[in-house]
Amino acid sequence: METVVRNVRDLDQIDRSALERVVGHQLGEGQQLVIQVVPVSPKTDDEEAARVLDRILPSNQELRAFAAQHRPPDEWFDHNEKRHF
């Protein structure tokens, strides 16, 4: 696995435009890109995807447990609200 880190302010305009097309939005001067290059896995099932995520974010399980413990009660949410994603 290879990790590439670039500060947006250090990119020339051509590289910045190309990377903005990759991420799908404009990048800010105070932002940093962290790109990981990993080999393609022949497995694409959910279990393999979870293993890759756990390898990328070692604390992923702790984050999930924390989120489950600290989730706001359902009554805090307007379930009739229109979702925009």
LOLUMFI-316131 format. One record per residue: residue number from 1; residue in one letter; x negated, z negated, y negated of N, C-alpha, C in turn. Coordinates in nm, 3 decimals, padded with zeros to 5 digits. Layout:
N
+-----+----+---------+---------+---------+---------+---------+---------+---------+---------+---------+
!   i ! aa !    n_xx !    n_zz !    n_yy !   ca_xx !   ca_zz !   ca_yy !    c_xx !    c_zz !    c_yy !
+-----+----+---------+---------+---------+---------+---------+---------+---------+---------+---------+
! NUM !  a !       X !       Z !       Y !       X !       Z !       Y !       X !       Z !       Y !
...
+-----+----+---------+---------+---------+---------+---------+---------+---------+---------+---------+
***
This chain:
85
+-----+----+---------+---------+---------+---------+---------+---------+---------+---------+---------+
!   i ! aa !    n_xx !    n_zz !    n_yy !   ca_xx !   ca_zz !   ca_yy !    c_xx !    c_zz !    c_yy !
+-----+----+---------+---------+---------+---------+---------+---------+---------+---------+---------+
!   1 !  m ! -00.086 !  00.000 !  00.117 !  00.000 !  00.000 !  00.000 ! -00.090 !  00.000 ! -00.123 !
!   2 !  e ! -00.054 !  00.081 ! -00.219 ! -00.128 !  00.093 ! -00.344 ! -00.037 !  00.052 ! -00.459 !
!   3 !  t ! -00.089 ! -00.025 ! -00.552 ! -00.013 ! -00.065 ! -00.670 ! -00.083 ! -00.012 ! -00.794 !
!   4 !  v ! -00.006 !  00.057 ! -00.879 ! -00.058 !  00.113 ! -01.004 !  00.013 !  00.044 ! -01.118 !
!   5 !  v ! -00.065 ! -00.007 ! -01.215 ! -00.008 ! -00.076 ! -01.331 ! -00.051 ! -00.001 ! -01.456 !
!   6 !  r !  00.047 !  00.032 ! -01.543 !  00.019 !  00.102 ! -01.668 !  00.101 !  00.039 ! -01.781 !
!   7 !  n !  00.035 !  00.015 ! -01.893 !  00.105 ! -00.029 ! -02.014 !  00.165 !  00.094 ! -02.081 !
!   8 !  v !  00.291 !  00.087 ! -02.117 !  00.359 !  00.201 ! -02.177 !  00.288 !  00.245 ! -02.305 !
!   9 !  r !  00.241 !  00.150 ! -02.385 !  00.176 !  00.184 ! -02.513 !  00.048 !  00.264 ! -02.493 !
!  10 !  d ! -00.011 !  00.259 ! -02.373 ! -00.135 !  00.331 ! -02.345 ! -00.113 !  00.472 ! -02.291 !
!  11 !  l !  00.012 !  00.509 ! -02.263 !  00.042 !  00.641 ! -02.206 !  00.046 !  00.747 ! -02.316 !
!  12 !  d ! -00.007 !  00.867 ! -02.285 !  00.011 !  00.976 ! -02.381 !  00.156 !  01.026 ! -02.371 !
!  13 !  q !  00.199 !  01.104 ! -02.466 !  00.341 !  01.143 ! -02.475 !  00.389 !  01.220 ! -02.351 !
!  14 !  i !  00.304 !  01.306 ! -02.296 !  00.345 !  01.385 ! -02.179 !  00.367 !  01.294 ! -02.058 !
!  15 !  d !  00.272 !  01.203 ! -02.033 !  00.288 !  01.110 ! -01.919 !  00.408 !  01.018 ! -01.940 !
!  16 !  r !  00.424 !  00.970 ! -02.063 !  00.537 !  00.880 ! -02.092 !  00.670 !  00.951 ! -02.069 !
!  17 !  s !  00.681 !  01.074 ! -02.115 !  00.806 !  01.150 ! -02.095 !  00.834 !  01.171 ! -01.947 !
!  18 !  a !  00.730 !  01.202 ! -01.870 !  00.747 !  01.223 ! -01.726 !  00.795 !  01.095 ! -01.658 !
!  19 !  l !  00.734 !  00.982 ! -01.694 !  00.774 !  00.856 ! -01.632 !  00.912 !  00.811 ! -01.678 !
!  20 !  e !  00.951 !  00.843 ! -01.800 !  01.087 !  00.812 ! -01.845 !  01.189 !  00.892 ! -01.765 !
!  21 !  r !  01.154 !  01.014 ! -01.727 !  01.245 !  01.092 ! -01.642 !  01.254 !  01.029 ! -01.503 !
!  22 !  v !  01.143 !  00.976 ! -01.453 !  01.143 !  00.912 ! -01.321 !  01.232 !  00.788 ! -01.321 !
!  23 !  v !  01.218 !  00.701 ! -01.423 !  01.296 !  00.577 ! -01.425 !  01.436 !  00.596 ! -01.481 !
!  24 !  g !  01.460 !  00.709 ! -01.549 !  01.595 !  00.740 ! -01.594 !  01.633 !  00.684 ! -01.731 !
!  25 !  h !  01.537 !  00.633 ! -01.806 !  01.566 !  00.583 ! -01.941 !  01.436 !  00.574 ! -02.021 !
!  26 !  q !  01.451 !  00.556 ! -02.152 !  01.334 !  00.545 ! -02.238 !  01.260 !  00.414 ! -02.209 !
!  27 !  l !  01.131 !  00.418 ! -02.229 !  01.046 !  00.300 ! -02.209 !  01.004 !  00.246 ! -02.345 !
!  28 !  g !  00.992 !  00.114 ! -02.353 !  00.953 !  00.049 ! -02.478 !  00.803 !  00.023 ! -02.484 !
!  29 !  e !  00.751 !  00.015 ! -02.605 !  00.608 ! -00.009 ! -02.627 !  00.561 ! -00.138 ! -02.560 !
!  30 !  g !  00.646 ! -00.238 ! -02.554 !  00.608 ! -00.367 ! -02.497 !  00.631 ! -00.377 ! -02.348 !
!  31 !  q !  00.657 ! -00.265 ! -02.282 !  00.684 ! -00.267 ! -02.139 !  00.562 ! -00.224 ! -02.058 !
!  32 !  q !  00.567 ! -00.255 ! -01.930 !  00.461 ! -00.221 ! -01.836 !  00.526 ! -00.161 ! -01.712 !
!  33 !  l !  00.464 ! -00.060 ! -01.659 !  00.511 !  00.001 ! -01.535 !  00.426 ! -00.052 ! -01.420 !
!  34 !  v !  00.490 ! -00.093 ! -01.313 !  00.422 ! -00.135 ! -01.191 !  00.480 ! -00.048 ! -01.080 !
!  35 !  i !  00.397 !  00.041 ! -01.030 !  00.442 !  00.139 ! -00.930 !  00.371 !  00.110 ! -00.799 !
!  36 !  q !  00.448 !  00.103 ! -00.691 !  00.390 !  00.082 ! -00.559 !  00.406 !  00.209 ! -00.478 !
!  37 !  v !  00.297 !  00.248 ! -00.414 !  00.296 !  00.364 ! -00.326 !  00.284 !  00.311 ! -00.184 !
!  38 !  v !  00.386 !  00.336 ! -00.103 !  00.388 !  00.286 !  00.035 !  00.411 !  00.403 !  00.129 !
!  39 !  p !  00.360 !  00.394 !  00.251 !  00.384 !  00.501 !  00.347 !  00.532 !  00.509 !  00.385 !
!  40 !  v !  00.575 !  00.630 !  00.413 !  00.712 !  00.651 !  00.457 !  00.726 !  00.596 !  00.598 !
!  41 !  s !  00.831 !  00.519 !  00.617 !  00.857 !  00.463 !  00.749 !  00.956 !  00.552 !  00.823 !
!  42 !  p !  00.934 !  00.575 !  00.951 !  01.030 !  00.656 !  01.026 !  01.166 !  00.588 !  01.040 !
!  43 !  k !  01.169 !  00.455 !  01.026 !  01.295 !  00.383 !  01.035 !  01.358 !  00.376 !  00.897 !
!  44 !  t !  01.487 !  00.400 !  00.889 !  01.556 !  00.390 !  00.761 !  01.678 !  00.300 !  00.768 !
!  45 !  d !  01.687 !  00.222 !  00.873 !  01.804 !  00.137 !  00.887 !  01.795 !  00.016 !  00.794 !
!  46 !  d !  01.902 ! -00.058 !  00.781 !  01.908 ! -00.173 !  00.692 !  01.806 ! -00.280 !  00.728 !
!  47 !  e !  01.785 ! -00.300 !  00.857 !  01.690 ! -00.402 !  00.900 !  01.549 ! -00.368 !  00.852 !
!  48 !  e !  01.509 ! -00.243 !  00.866 !  01.377 ! -00.200 !  00.821 !  01.368 ! -00.211 !  00.669 !
!  49 !  a !  01.473 ! -00.174 !  00.598 !  01.474 ! -00.185 !  00.452 !  01.457 ! -00.331 !  00.410 !
!  50 !  a !  01.520 ! -00.423 !  00.479 !  01.506 ! -00.565 !  00.448 !  01.363 ! -00.612 !  00.473 !
!  51 !  r !  01.300 ! -00.563 !  00.579 !  01.160 ! -00.600 !  00.607 !  01.067 ! -00.550 !  00.498 !
!  52 !  v !  01.089 ! -00.427 !  00.451 !  01.007 ! -00.373 !  00.343 !  01.026 ! -00.456 !  00.217 !
!  53 !  l !  01.150 ! -00.489 !  00.185 !  01.178 ! -00.569 !  00.066 !  01.111 ! -00.706 !  00.077 !
!  54 !  d !  01.117 ! -00.767 !  00.193 !  01.053 ! -00.897 !  00.212 !  00.901 ! -00.887 !  00.199 !
!  55 !  r !  00.845 ! -00.772 !  00.237 !  00.700 ! -00.753 !  00.222 !  00.663 ! -00.734 !  00.074 !
!  56 !  i !  00.747 ! -00.664 !  00.000 !  00.721 ! -00.640 ! -00.142 !  00.744 ! -00.766 ! -00.223 !
!  57 !  l !  00.850 ! -00.837 ! -00.193 !  00.882 ! -00.961 ! -00.264 !  00.877 ! -01.077 ! -00.166 !
!  58 !  p !  00.759 ! -01.137 ! -00.150 !  00.747 ! -01.244 ! -00.050 !  00.846 ! -01.358 ! -00.070 !
!  59 !  s !  00.886 ! -01.382 ! -00.192 !  00.978 ! -01.493 ! -00.217 !  01.124 ! -01.449 ! -00.213 !
!  60 !  n !  01.151 ! -01.332 ! -00.161 !  01.287 ! -01.279 ! -00.162 !  01.386 ! -01.373 ! -00.093 !
!  61 !  q !  01.347 ! -01.431 !  00.018 !  01.438 ! -01.521 !  00.089 !  01.468 ! -01.646 !  00.006 !
!  62 !  e !  01.364 ! -01.697 ! -00.064 !  01.388 ! -01.814 ! -00.149 !  01.480 ! -01.778 ! -00.266 !
!  63 !  l !  01.462 ! -01.656 ! -00.321 !  01.549 ! -01.613 ! -00.430 !  01.694 ! -01.602 ! -00.384 !
!  64 !  r !  01.713 ! -01.547 ! -00.265 !  01.848 ! -01.534 ! -00.211 !  01.911 ! -01.673 ! -00.190 !
!  65 !  a !  01.834 ! -01.765 ! -00.137 !  01.885 ! -01.900 ! -00.113 !  01.919 ! -01.968 ! -00.245 !
!  66 !  f !  01.832 ! -01.954 ! -00.345 !  01.857 ! -02.013 ! -00.476 !  01.984 ! -01.953 ! -00.538 !
!  67 !  a !  01.997 ! -01.821 ! -00.531 !  02.115 ! -01.755 ! -00.587 !  02.242 ! -01.801 ! -00.517 !
!  68 !  a !  02.236 ! -01.818 ! -00.386 !  02.354 ! -01.863 ! -00.312 !  02.393 ! -02.005 ! -00.352 !
!  69 !  q !  02.294 ! -02.091 ! -00.376 !  02.322 ! -02.229 ! -00.414 !  02.373 ! -02.241 ! -00.557 !
!  70 !  h !  02.331 ! -02.150 ! -00.645 !  02.361 ! -02.163 ! -00.787 !  02.460 ! -02.057 ! -00.837 !
!  71 !  r !  02.533 ! -01.997 ! -00.747 !  02.631 ! -01.896 ! -00.785 !  02.746 ! -01.964 ! -00.857 !
!  72 !  p !  02.785 ! -01.907 ! -00.973 !  02.900 ! -01.966 ! -01.044 !  03.027 ! -01.955 ! -00.960 !
!  73 !  p !  03.121 ! -02.045 ! -00.979 !  03.247 ! -02.040 ! -00.904 !  03.322 ! -01.910 ! -00.933 !
!  74 !  d !  03.398 ! -01.864 ! -00.835 !  03.473 ! -01.739 ! -00.849 !  03.567 ! -01.741 ! -00.969 !
!  75 !  e !  03.621 ! -01.858 ! -01.003 !  03.717 ! -01.863 ! -01.114 !  03.652 ! -01.831 ! -01.248 !
!  76 !  w !  03.518 ! -01.829 ! -01.253 !  03.449 ! -01.792 ! -01.377 !  03.454 ! -01.642 ! -01.402 !
!  77 !  f !  03.488 ! -01.566 ! -01.301 !  03.485 ! -01.420 ! -01.311 !  03.625 ! -01.363 ! -01.328 !
!  78 !  d !  03.634 ! -01.261 ! -01.409 !  03.759 ! -01.186 ! -01.424 !  03.755 ! -01.074 ! -01.321 !
!  79 !  h !  03.824 ! -01.092 ! -01.210 !  03.818 ! -00.995 ! -01.101 !  03.894 ! -00.866 ! -01.134 !
!  80 !  n !  03.967 ! -00.864 ! -01.244 !  04.036 ! -00.743 ! -01.287 !  03.953 ! -00.661 ! -01.385 !
!  81 !  e !  03.837 ! -00.715 ! -01.423 !  03.750 ! -00.648 ! -01.520 !  03.698 ! -00.518 ! -01.459 !
!  82 !  k !  03.691 ! -00.414 ! -01.543 !  03.642 ! -00.286 ! -01.501 !  03.490 ! -00.293 ! -01.483 !
!  83 !  r !  03.441 ! -00.245 ! -01.372 !  03.298 ! -00.244 ! -01.347 !  03.237 ! -00.113 ! -01.398 !
!  84 !  h !  03.118 ! -00.122 ! -01.456 !  03.054 ! -00.003 ! -01.512 !  02.924 !  00.031 ! -01.439 !
!  85 !  f !  02.920 !  00.006 ! -01.311 !  02.800 !  00.042 ! -01.234 !  02.838 !  00.095 ! -01.100 !
+-----+----+---------+---------+---------+---------+---------+---------+---------+---------+---------+
***
